Amino acid sequence: MTPDTLPKPRKSPVQARSAATVEAILEAAARILESEGLDGYTTNAIAKRAGVSVGSLYQYFPNKDAITAALVLSDSELMATRMQEVRASYTARPIRECIDALIDVAVCHQFDRPMLARLIDLEEHRLGQDFGLKAAKQKIVMVVRNLLESSEIDLPFDLDTTTQDVFALAHGITDAAGLNGETDRAHLNARIRHAVLSYLGLPTS
């Protein structure tokens, strides 16, 4: 499916009841992906798991891909929020402590629901990035940029290049671990930390 044809949600939930319905649909979709994978992932199955009619589901999402796009976006926005919270709480702490905390967030996010994270990564690449995902990821990039900008370390390259490289290192290693089905959280954490600190010229131990 090309970016120009990716379906968007039919309407955004405004009232609390509508928001709860959308949340139930997305959580049902997530649970089906976790338990049955893509084979059991249908609008009928999602509606049944969410406890809503298919007609109600279609009021918000025109088809399965629109649900998937919303699920991918919600996952990325949750990650961004957690990253922003960590950054805010580590404002006066040394950069290495903040880096460690941010990596912990990323690794925990990957391993909290590993099957879901793996399938979301696959679906993200299939759908493209035309449904708000780029903006959500940019929030994470800005957390990294803010951290580097406020630090007193000598960056290996200009601020924007270093920011993008650090994000790419951490994101790439995390995604690859998820797609490979890795289960060793501590090992993944150590590898990301080593890659990021080494790139920045900081001690790794």
Backbone as a ProteinNet text record, in pm:
[ID]
protein_1_A
[PRIMARY]
MTPDTLPKPRKSPVQARSAATVEAILEAAARILESEGLDGYTTNAIAKRAGVSVGSLYQYFPNKDAITAALVLSDSELMATRMQEVRASYTARPIRECIDALIDVAVCHQFDRPMLARLIDLEEHRLGQDFGLKAAKQKIVMVVRNLLESSEIDLPFDLDTTTQDVFALAHGITDAAGLNGETDRAHLNARIRHAVLSYLGLPTS
[TERTIARY]
84.8	0	87.7	61.5	143.3	99.2	187.8	152.4	28.1	2.9	-111.5	-244.7	-241.6	-366.2	-390.4	-299.1	-316.5	-438.7	-535.3	-658.3	-635.4	-705.8	-701	-826.2	-823.3	-946	-1057.6	-1181.9	-1295.4	-1321.6	-1310.5	-1332.1	-1250.9	-1222.5	-1146.7	-1243	-1213.5	-1302.7	-1295.9	-1411.5	-1418.4	-1472.6	-1583.8	-1643.3	-1569.4	-1582	-1512.5	-1554.9	-1682.8	-1731.7	-1668.9	-1659	-1597.2	-1449.6	-1380.4	-1238.8	-1219.7	-1311.5	-1302.7	-1323.7	-1413.3	-1437.8	-1314.5	-1252.4	-1131.5	-1020.6	-1006.9	-903.9	-928.5	-1055.2	-1088.9	-1056.9	-1083.5	-1054.4	-903.9	-826.6	-681.2	-621.4	-671.3	-619.5	-659.1	-779.1	-820.8	-731.8	-700.8	-611.9	-475	-424.9	-294.2	-294.1	-399.2	-404.7	-415.5	-487.2	-496.6	-361	-291.9	-158	-66.8	-78.4	5.5	-27.6	-155.7	-197.1	-210.9	-247.9	-276.3	-190.9	-121.1	-41.8	-129.4	-70.8	-142.6	-250.6	-239.8	-338.3	-477.4	-483.5	-612.8	-655.7	-582.6	-602.7	-701.5	-830.8	-936.2	-1024	-1096.7	-1185.9	-1293.6	-1345.7	-1447.2	-1390.7	-1269.3	-1206.9	-1176.8	-1131.3	-1100.8	-1226.8	-1334.4	-1460.7	-1512.4	-1506	-1554	-1472.4	-1339.2	-1252.8	-1277.1	-1306.3	-1329.3	-1468	-1559	-1694	-1779.8	-1750.1	-1829.4	-1874.5	-1973.2	-2017.6	-1919	-1918.2	-1832.8	-1872.7	-2003.1	-2050.8	-1992.2	-1985.5	-1926.1	-1778.1	-1709.8	-1567.5	-1547.7	-1633.8	-1619.2	-1654.3	-1719.7	-1743.9	-1612.7	-1512.8	-1385.1	-1274	-1279	-1172.1	-1231.6	-1194.2	-1252.2	-1211.2	-1097	-1051.8	-940.3	-887.8	-786.9	-658.8	-616.3	-491.9	-501	-619.8	-637.1	-621.5	-670.9	-652.7	-504.6	-438.1	-295.8	-215.8	-247.2	-176.8	-195.7	-318.4	-345.6	-271.4	-260.8	-189.5	-40.4	16.7	158.8	184.9	96.9	113.3	100.6	1.6	-17.4	105	163.5	282.7	399.2	417.6	527.2	505.4	381.2	351.5	372.2	339.8	364	513.1	592.1	737.8	787.8	738	780.7	747.1	628.7	587.2	678.1	709.9	798.6	937.9	986.6	1117.4	1118.6	1013.4	1004.9	1000.7	930.3	921.6	1058	1131.3	1264.9	1356.6	1352.9	1439.5	1409.6	1282.5	1244.4	1293.6	1291.1	1331.8	1483.2	1556.3	1702.9	1771.6	1700.6	1754.3	1887.8	1899.5	2021.5	2121.2	2095.7	2183.5	2287.9	2398.5	2500.7	2443.3	2502	2448.3	2446.2	2547.4	2551.8	2435.8	2396.1	2283.6	2154.2	2140.1	2020	2017.1	2131.9	2140	2099.4	2150.9	2115.3	1964	1905.2	1761.8	1679.3	1720.2	1648.4	1658.4	1774.7	1792.1	1704.1	1697.2	1610	1465.4	1420.7	1284.4	1264.8	1359.2	1347.9	1347.4	1436.3	1446.1	1323.1	1278.3	1157.6	1037.1	1028.4	918.1	919	1037.4	1050.5	1012.6	1047.7	1030.6	903.6	834.7	710.9	608.4	597.6	506.9	583.9	677.5	771.4	707.8	606.9	541.8	473.3	404.9	338.1	440.2	549.5	652.6	710.1	730.2	787.8	693.5	565.5	469.7	442.7	446	429.6	543.6	665.2	779.5	760	713.4	690.7	581.8	472.9	362.2	397.8	480	525.3	595.5	683.9	757.2	664.7	563.6	471.3	381.2	333.8	237.7	301.5	424	484.2	467.9	504.4	505.8	424.5	305	223.6	105.6	107.9	-8.9	26.8	125.2	164.5	281.3	331.8	440.7	569	595.6	717.1	719.2	605	596.6	615.9	560.6	576.5	722.5	788.3	929.6	1015.9	973.1	1049.5	1052.5	948.8	948.3	1061.7	1084.8	1193.7	1328.2	1338.6	1461.9	1492.2	1388.3	1409.1	1453.4	1412.5	1462	1613.1	1656.6	1800.1	1873.3	1817.3	1881.6	1896.2	1790.5	1793.6	1899.7	1910.1	2009.7	2150.7	2177.7	2311.3	2342.9	2243.5	2264.5	2296.1	2235.1	2255.2	2376.8	2434.9	2552.5	2677.5	2782.7	2908.7	3012.5	2969.2	3065.4	3093.6	3209.5	3244.3	3180.8	3090.2	3019.1	3109	3096.6	3182.3	3151.5	3027.6	2986.1	2893.7	2832.8	2741.7	2621.8	2549.9	2443.4	2336.8	2288.4	2180.7	2226.7	2347.5	2399.3	2419.1	2477.9	2500.8	2368.5	2270.2	2137.9	2078.8	2080.6	2023.9	2100.1	2231.2	2311.1	2283.8	2275.4	2247.7	2109.6	2013.3	1878	1879.6	1949.4	1955.1	2023	2129.9	2199	2105.5	2044.6	1959	1835.6	1773.3	1650.7	1679.9	1788.3	1822	1854.8	1933.6	1970.1	1847	1761.5	1640.6	1547.2	1524.2	1435	1489.7	1619.2	1679.9	1665.4	1683.6	1667.6	1525.2	1428.8	1290.2	1257	1302	1274.7	1343.3	1456.8	1528.7	1475.9	1377.9	1318.5	1406	1494.8	1583.3	1503.4	1552.5	1483	1570	1697.2	1789.1	1790.3	1712	1696.7	1827.3	1898.2	2022.1	2127.4	2134.6	2233.4	2204.2	2076.5	2038.6	2069.8	2035.1	2062.5	2211.9	2296.5	2441.5	2494	2440.6	2487.6	2450.6	2328.1	2286.4	2370.9	2388.5	2467.6	2610.1	2670.4	2807.6	2815.5	2719.4	2720.6	2706.5	2612	2585.9	2702.1	2748.7	2857.8	2986.3	3014.3	3133.6	3127.6	3012.9	2995.8	3019.4	2972.5	2989	3125.8	3207.9	3340.6	3338.9	3237.4	3225.3	3268	3318.3	3356.3	3237.2	3260.7	3152	3144.5	3235.8	3232.6	3254.1
-119.7	0	123.8	217.1	336.6	440.1	537	640.2	718.4	736.5	815.3	745.2	612.2	539.2	481.4	505.2	451.9	514.7	432.7	488.6	552.1	660.8	728.9	691.9	711.7	693	781	730.8	807	932.1	921.1	1037.1	1020.6	1132.6	1129.9	1128.6	1050.5	1046.7	1176.2	1234.4	1359.4	1332.5	1263.6	1233.5	1118.4	1112.6	1009.1	869.5	853.4	722	680.2	775.1	745.2	712	787.3	761.7	622.9	583.7	451.7	341.8	366.7	268.8	251.1	360.9	353.8	283.1	315.1	250.4	100	60.6	-81.8	-151.7	-85.3	-142.5	-161.7	-61.5	-71.3	-176.9	-185.6	-287.7	-427.2	-440.3	-568.9	-607.8	-511	-537.2	-581.5	-514.1	-549.2	-690.3	-726.9	-859.5	-970.3	-942.7	-1042.4	-1060.9	-952.5	-963.8	-1044.8	-1023.5	-1096.2	-1244.9	-1277.2	-1415.7	-1496.9	-1431.3	-1504.3	-1460.4	-1349.8	-1299.3	-1240.1	-1219.9	-1156.2	-1245.8	-1377.6	-1469.5	-1449.2	-1421.7	-1403	-1257.9	-1172.1	-1027.2	-977.6	-979.2	-933.7	-832.8	-753.1	-654.5	-722.9	-836.8	-909	-956.6	-1011.8	-1060.5	-945.9	-834.4	-718.3	-665.4	-652.3	-602.9	-694.8	-825.7	-922.2	-912.3	-904.6	-894.9	-764.1	-657	-526.4	-514.5	-606.7	-600.5	-496.6	-468.9	-372.6	-439.8	-381.4	-433.9	-393.2	-467.9	-430.3	-293.6	-264.3	-133.1	-21	-44.1	57.2	74.3	-35.7	-28	56	33.2	105.7	253.7	291.4	434	509.4	436.6	500.3	460.3	338.5	288.6	225	272.4	218.7	75.9	33.3	-103.7	-140.2	-260.1	-312.6	-230.2	-183.9	-107	23.2	82.7	205.9	178.1	61.9	22.2	1.1	-67.7	-94.7	34.4	128.3	256.8	329.1	326.5	391.9	322.3	190.9	114.5	145.8	152.8	186.9	327.3	419.9	558.2	569.1	500.3	503.6	449.4	343.8	284.8	382.7	451.7	547.1	667.9	713.6	828.2	793.8	670	626.5	628.2	579.1	582	725.8	815.1	954.9	1017.2	988.9	1043.6	994.4	866.2	810.3	871.2	891.8	952.6	1096	1170.6	1308.9	1315.1	1222.3	1219.3	1190	1096.9	1064.9	1185.6	1247.3	1363.3	1473.1	1497.7	1602.3	1570.6	1443.9	1405.4	1397.1	1397	1386.8	1516.2	1625.6	1750.6	1789.1	1773.6	1817	1703.5	1588.8	1472.8	1463.4	1391.5	1372.6	1305.3	1336	1286.2	1133.5	1069	922.8	860.9	922.8	871.4	884.6	996.5	1017.5	921.3	901.2	805.6	666.9	625.3	494.8	483.7	589.9	587.5	582.8	657.3	657	521.1	460.4	326.4	225.7	239	150.3	159.7	281.9	301.5	229.2	246.8	185.5	33.8	-21.8	-167.6	-225.2	-158.9	-205.1	-200.3	-96.8	-83.5	-200	-240.1	-350.6	-484.6	-502.7	-632.8	-646.8	-536.8	-546.7	-633.6	-611.1	-690.7	-726.1	-819.6	-844.3	-886.8	-974.2	-1016.2	-898	-816.5	-698.7	-602.5	-578.1	-486.1	-534.1	-664.7	-720.5	-701.3	-729	-715.6	-569.7	-483.4	-340.6	-289.7	-336.2	-296.8	-341.4	-463	-514.7	-435.6	-408.6	-336	-190.3	-133.6	4.1	15.9	-78.3	-74.8	-100.3	-183.4	-212.2	-93.5	-24.9	82.3	212.3	238.9	367.7	463.7	589.6	686.5	811.2	791.8	906.5	929.7	869.7	879.2	940.4	1028	1096.1	1032.5	921.5	850.6	932.1	1002.5	1082.5	1188.9	1252.2	1355.5	1296.4	1177.6	1112.9	1077.1	1024.3	989.3	1113.7	1224.3	1346.9	1395	1364.4	1400.4	1328.9	1202.6	1126.5	1184.2	1216.9	1277.6	1406.6	1484.9	1611.9	1591.1	1481.2	1448.7	1426.7	1350.4	1325.1	1455.7	1536.6	1663.1	1755.4	1763.8	1849	1802.4	1671.1	1614.9	1648.6	1628.5	1656.7	1806	1886.8	2031.9	2088	2031.3	2083.7	2022.1	1921.1	1856.7	1940.6	1908	1981.7	1897.9	1791.6	1705.4	1759.9	1724	1759.5	1657.3	1702.7	1611.9	1573.4	1450.3	1406.8	1478.9	1526.1	1599.8	1712.7	1782.1	1889.8	1831.5	1918.1	1875.2	1792	1839	1767.8	1631.8	1626.1	1498.9	1400.9	1447.1	1359.9	1310.4	1398.7	1359.9	1247.7	1266.8	1165.9	1034	1040.8	918.8	842.4	914.8	849.5	784.2	855.5	798.7	674.6	682.7	569.8	448.7	472.5	362.2	288.9	364.6	303.7	239.5	311	261.1	138	143.3	32.1	-95	-84.1	-201.8	-259.6	-171.8	-218.2	-289.5	-230.9	-292.3	-426	-431.5	-556	-665.9	-629.3	-727.1	-780.1	-690.7	-733	-824.3	-789	-870.1	-1006.1	-1012.5	-1138.7	-1222.4	-1167.3	-1241.8	-1254	-1158.9	-1165	-1151.4	-1215.4	-1213.3	-1166.9	-1143.4	-1103.1	-950.8	-901.5	-757.2	-689.8	-748.5	-688.7	-682.7	-785.7	-788.6	-681.2	-665.1	-561.6	-423.5	-402.6	-274.5	-242.4	-341.2	-320.6	-286.4	-351.1	-325.3	-186.2	-144.4	-9.8	94	73	166.2	176	62.5	61.3	136.6	113.3	177.6	329.4	373.7	517.3	588.2	533	596.7	597.3	489.3	484.2	588.8	602	701.8	843	866.9	1000	1021	918.2	930.3	931.4	870.5	865.4	727.9	720.6	590	495.2	369.5	270.7	192.5	218.1	146.7	243
0	0	0	-88.7	-100.5	0.8	33.2	129.7	89.7	-42	-85.2	-61.7	-45	-33	105.7	198.1	332.1	396.6	441.3	498	633.4	657.5	786.1	866.4	998.1	1075.4	1020.3	1025	971.7	1053.2	1184.1	1269.5	1396.3	1459.5	1583.8	1701.1	1803.2	1919.8	1998	2026.7	2102.1	2241.5	2249.2	2378	2445	2577.6	2653.6	2609.2	2578.7	2536.4	2404.5	2311.5	2182.6	2199.9	2285.6	2310.7	2370.5	2459.7	2521.4	2417.6	2322.1	2216	2129.4	2090.8	2009.6	2086.8	2214	2296.2	2303.8	2317.9	2324.6	2192.7	2081.5	1949.9	1931.9	1969.1	1953.3	2045.2	2168	2259	2211.3	2157.8	2102.1	1985.3	1899.3	1786.2	1835.1	1937.7	1992.5	2049.2	2120.8	2182.9	2078.2	1969.4	1862.9	1795.4	1771.2	1712.8	1803.7	1932.9	2028.1	2032.9	2031.3	2052.8	1924.3	1814.4	1691	1573.2	1588.8	1477.4	1368.1	1253.2	1142.8	1084.2	1102.1	1043.9	1102.9	1231.9	1295.5	1306.9	1240.5	1254.7	1149	1183.7	1092.8	1164.7	1089.5	1152.4	1234.8	1187.3	1264.1	1397.3	1393.3	1516.5	1612.1	1558.2	1641.3	1708	1630.5	1685.7	1795.9	1771.1	1870.7	1998.4	1985.3	2103.6	2178.3	2105	2167.6	2228.9	2193.4	2246.1	2178.3	2050.8	1974	1844.2	1780.2	1652	1543.8	1434.3	1321.6	1269.1	1272.3	1228.8	1312.8	1443.7	1531.8	1501	1476.8	1441.8	1315.8	1216.8	1090.5	1102	1210.6	1232.2	1254.4	1306.7	1337.2	1240.6	1192	1104.6	979.2	860.1	737	707.4	758.5	735.1	833.1	815.3	906.8	905.2	787.4	780.5	858.7	861.4	938.9	1088.1	1132.8	1272.8	1301.3	1210	1228.5	1234.9	1146.1	1145.4	1277.5	1329.4	1458.1	1571.2	1562.6	1664	1662.2	1543.1	1528.2	1581.2	1545.5	1589.9	1741.1	1798.9	1943.5	2016.7	1962.8	2022.7	2021.2	1909.3	1898.1	1988.2	1998.2	2084	2231.6	2268.5	2405.8	2437.3	2344	2361.2	2375.4	2291	2296.7	2431.7	2481.6	2611.3	2722.8	2720.5	2823.7	2815.5	2693.9	2675.8	2729.1	2698.8	2745.6	2897.6	2960.1	3106	3168.5	3108.8	3159.8	3146.5	3030.3	3007.8	3109.2	3134.8	3229.7	3371	3407.1	3543	3559.1	3446.9	3452.8	3406.9	3409.6	3356.6	3419.7	3549.9	3618.9	3641.3	3583	3603.7	3493	3515.6	3412.4	3288.3	3172.8	3046.6	3041.7	3098.5	3092.1	3169.9	3279.9	3357.2	3277.6	3207.8	3127.5	3008.6	2945.9	2835.2	2883.1	2998	3053.6	3075.3	3129.6	3158.6	3029.9	2929.2	2802.1	2733.1	2740	2681.6	2755.1	2887.2	2964.3	2916	2888.7	2839.8	2706.7	2616.2	2483.9	2492.3	2573	2584.7	2655	2760.3	2829	2736.7	2656.8	2562	2463.2	2422.1	2327.3	2390.4	2517.9	2581.3	2664.6	2693.1	2769.8	2696	2564.9	2480.6	2352.6	2361.9	2252.2	2120.6	2125	2001.3	1933.6	2012.8	1958.5	1899.2	1971.5	1923.7	1790.5	1779.1	1656.5	1537.4	1558.4	1448.8	1414.5	1515.2	1488.1	1401.2	1429.6	1347.3	1202.7	1184.3	1049.1	977.2	1047	986	958.5	1044.3	1021.6	887.4	857.9	731.3	613.2	632.5	522.7	490.7	593.7	574.6	525.2	563.7	531.9	648.3	627.7	737.6	705.2	660.9	622.2	715.3	835.2	923.2	1057.9	1059.9	1182.9	1253.3	1201.1	1267.2	1267.4	1158.7	1150.3	1259.6	1282.5	1385.9	1524.2	1547.1	1677.4	1702.4	1600.5	1616.4	1631.7	1571	1584	1728.4	1804.4	1947.1	2020	1983.5	2045	2002.3	1873.9	1822.9	1898.1	1926.2	1995.4	2139.9	2201.4	2335.5	2329.6	2230.4	2213.3	2183.8	2095.8	2058	2178.4	2258.2	2377.1	2475.8	2491.3	2582.6	2535.5	2406.5	2353.7	2357	2325.8	2321.5	2458.9	2562.1	2697.6	2766.8	2704.3	2764.1	2738.8	2808.8	2791.9	2717.9	2652.6	2583.4	2443.4	2390.7	2253.5	2159.8	2076.7	1987.2	1870.1	1820.3	1709.3	1579	1562.3	1443.1	1487.5	1394.3	1432.5	1507.4	1577	1666.9	1596.1	1481.6	1413	1360.8	1305.3	1255.2	1368.9	1477.8	1593.2	1650.8	1657.8	1706.9	1623.2	1491.9	1402.5	1412.3	1425.6	1434.1	1563.4	1674.5	1802.8	1799.7	1745.9	1733.9	1645.7	1532.9	1439.6	1502.3	1577.2	1644.3	1741	1829.8	1932.2	1869.9	1778.1	1714.7	1629.9	1555.2	1466.9	1543.1	1648.6	1727.5	1797.5	1849.9	1918	1821.7	1705.3	1606.5	1557.9	1532.6	1485.2	1590.6	1716.5	1824.2	1829.3	1810.7	1811.6	1695.6	1576.8	1458.5	1466.9	1537.8	1554.2	1670.1	1741.6	1852	1974.5	1995.7	2112.4	2241.8	2345	2473.4	2590.2	2564.7	2671.6	2682.7	2775.6	2791.9	2832.5	2927.9	2976.9	2867.2	2786	2678.2	2574.8	2539.1	2442.9	2499.7	2624.6	2690.4	2683.7	2714.8	2715.7	2576.7	2473.8	2337.1	2288.8	2317.8	2277.1	2350.7	2480.1	2561.4	2508.1	2476.6	2424.6	2291.9	2204.2	2072.6	2085.7	2168.3	2182.3	2252	2363.5	2436.7	2355.7	2284.5	2200.7	2091	2028.4	1922	1976.4	2097	2156.2	2219.7	2219.3	2278.4	2429.2	2490.9	2636	2687.5	2808.3	2865.3	2869.2	2837.6	2836.6	2966.2	3057.4	3185.5	3300.5
[MASK]
+++++++++++++++++++++++++++++++++++++++++++++++++++++++++++++++++++++++++++++++++++++++++++++++++++++++++++++++++++++++++++++++++++++++++++++++++++++++++++++++++++++++++++++++++++++++++++++++++++++++++++++

